[in-house]
Amino acid sequence: MWPGTQDWGGWLTSVSVPAHPEADEKTSTNPVLQAQGLVREYGSVIAVDEIDLSLARGEFLTIFGPNGAGKTSLLALLAGALRPSRGQVWLRGEPLDFGEVEWRRRIGVLSHQSFLYGHLSAEENLRFYGQLFGLSDVDNVVRDKLQHLGLQERAASLVRDLSHGMRQRLALARALLHDPDIVLLDEPYTGLDPSAALVLQGVLSDLRDGRRTVVMVTHNLSEGVALATTVAIMNRGRFVWQGKRAELGDDFGQFYHSVIEGHG
């Protein structure tokens, strides 16, 4: 669970979700998600320490790092679920304002908590969230999302009866239900067996459609690099390396461990 984010209710606002205007090709390189000088302190502990980033439409940033590096706290800051001690986040050039709800319509989050109700079916869970987000055509959207995530045959199954992999895919369907511009993924592969991870990999690959900006935190080096257009390595609250996927060699594992050891 993200520190300091026990009240997630503000995220699940019942305001209507407007259609997303398609970005002009000429402006597609303009930053969609920016952060400058992000700092998050917990008493004397600095979890996130002067993080800067700038991501355009269609970029897929994968963040790697050891446990305790500050990755989850950084995602919470980018989502607006956690207030920074210092620094600022911008969405499409507008500063993130905690007093407004407009920005929540643009972000989909998959965190350590699924925010699914075990006593409801897969379809009922998505319909509930669709109504909460004020979607105009809930039934069709829910049906399309279940089909896209390969869950149409389990639509009537209670969530508590689904496998962990299926619940993870359903939680991703929930995060994508309102067609967000920005998708934040926190350790989506955790607890999945190889076959379930392979299915999820295919689903996440579909997010690289050029319309969305994705930030994913994972310990899974091979899958994380395969999806990324941009890679960052985080340790002790800082980005100790960041660059384009094309800049990396074939043995990312060796490179990753050498970077971490060099900044230990």
N, C-alpha and C positions, 0 to 999 in steps of 0.2 A: 504494500500500500504506500502511496506517496505520502511523505511526511507532511503534516499540516493540511491534508486535503480530506479530512473526514466528512465534511459537508460537500458532497458532490451534487446535491440537489440543484444548485444554481446552474450546473452544466445542462441539466435536463429540463430546459425551459420549454414552456408550451407555446412560445411565439411561433408564428408561421415562418417557414423557411422559403425565402425567395429563390427563384431560379437563378443559377449562376450564369452571368454573361460570359460568352466565350471570349477569351483574350485574343486580341489582334496579334497576328504573327509577328508584326513589327515590334510589339511590346512584350513578347513572351520572355525576353531575357531580363525584364525588370524584376526586381526582388519581390517575391510573394511573402516570404518570411525572413525577417531580419532580427538580429539581436546585437546589442552593443554593450560591452562592459558589464555583462550579467554576473551578479554576485548573489549568493544565498548563504547566509550564516545561520547556524544553530548554536547560539551561545558563542563559545570560543572556537567552534568548529566551522571551517569554511568548506561547504559542500561543493559549491560552484564558484569558481574564482576567475573573474574577468574573461568571460566567454564572449567571443564575437562570431557571428555567422551571417551569411547572406545567401539565400536560396531562391532561384528562379522557378517559374512554372515548369513542371516536368522533371525537376531534379529529385533524385532519391539519395538521401544522405544516410549512410549507415555509421553508427557510432559504436566503437568497441572500447573495452576497458575492463580492468579487474573489478571485482566486487568492492564497493565503497569508493569508486572513482568519482561519483557524482552524476552518473548518467541519468538515473531516474529523476533526481531532483531537477536536472536540466530540462527533461521532457515536461515535467510539471510546470516549470517556469514558462516554457514555450506555449503550453496549453492554457496558461492563465489560471491554472488550478493552485498555484503557489505564487505568492508575491515576492519579487526580488528584494533583497536588502539594498542593492544598488543596481543601476543599469536599466535598460529599456528594451521591450520587444515591440516590433512593428509588424502589422499584417497589411500587405498591399500598401505600404507607405503610411498607414495610420497607426499611431501609437496605441497599444493595447490598453484599454480603459476598463478597470475593474468595475466601474459603475454602470457599464453598458453590457448588453447581451448580444449585440449584433455580431461580434467576433466569434461567439460560440457557434453560430450557424455555419461558420466556415471551417471548423475543425472537427475531425473525427478522431477518437482516442481508443486505443486498445491498451489497457493497463493490466496490472497483475490481478485486478478484480474484474470479473466478467460483467457485473451488473445485470446478470440474468436471474430470473425467478424460477427456482427449481420446480415449483408446483404448477407452473404454466408450460404449455407446449412451446416448441420452437416458433411456430407461427404466431401464437398468442403473445409471446415476448416481443417479436418484431412489430406486431400490430400495436401493442401498447406503446412502444417507443415511437412508432410512426405517428400515432395520434398525439403523443406528447410534443413532438416536433411540429405538429400542425400540417403534416403532408396532405396534399389535396386528393391523392389517389392511393390511399394506403394499401388496399388489397393488391393492386397490380405491382406496386413497388415491393411489397413483401414477397409476393410470388416470384418476382424476378430475382430478388436477392437470394432467396432460398435455392432457386435453380442455379444461379451463378456460383454459389458456394457449395453446390453438390449436396444439398440437404433437403431437396424437395420430397424425397421418399420418407424423411423423418419429420416432416412438418407437424404431424399430430403427436409426435413423441414428447413426453415430458422432459424438460431439460435435465432433471435429476437422473434420468435413465440413459442419457447420451454419454458416449465415451468422451474422454478429455479432449481428444482431437476434434470431435464434432462440436463440443461446447466452445472450443477456441474459434472454430470457423463461424459459429453462430454469433459469438461476441464481435468478430470482425464484421459480420453482416450488420449488426447493430451500429457499429462505428461508421459504416458507410451508408447507412440508410438514408440520410439526408443529403447525400451527394456532396460531401465537403471538399473544399479546395485543398485543404491541408490534412494529412493523415499522420498521426503520431503513434508509433508502435513500440511498446515496452516488452522486450523479451517474448515475442510471439511463439518461439519454438520451445519454450520451457515445458518440460514434462511430456513432450510428444515422442512417440516411438518413431522409428525411421520411416515407416509407411505413412503415418500421419504427417510427419514433417515434409515428406515429398508432396503430399496433396496441398499442404499449406504453401509450399514454395511456388506451386503453380498459381495459386490464388494471389499471392503477393506479386508475382510477376505481372499479373494483369493490371496492377496499380501503376505500372510504368507505361501508362497510356498517353503521356504527354500533357494530360490535363491537370494532374494532381502533383502536389509537392509532398514528398514523403520523408519523414525522419524516423529511422528505426534504431533502437538499441538492442544489441544481441551479443551473446557470447559465442554464437555459432559462426565461426570464421568463414568457412567455405560458402555457406548459403548467403551470409551477409554481404560478402564481397561480390558474389555473383549477381546480386540484385542492384548493387550500388552504382550510381554515377559519380558519387563523391563519397570519400571515406574520411572519418576522423577517429583518432585514437585519443582517449581521455584517461588521465591519471591524476589523482589528487586534486580534482576539481578543475583541471585545465586541459585544453587541447594541446597535446604534446606533438601531434603530427596531424595535418589535414591536407588533402589534395584530391585530385581526380583519380578515379579508378584506373584510367589508362596509364597513369604514372607508375603503377605498382607492377612488380614482376610476378612471376608464376607462383613463387612460394611466399604467399602472404603470411602464413603462420610463422615462419622464421623471421620475417620482417617485423611482424607485430611484437613478438617476444623480445627482439633486440631493442625495439623502441621503448617498451615498458621497462626492460632492465636498465636502459640508459637513463631513465627518468625515475628510477626507484627511490 
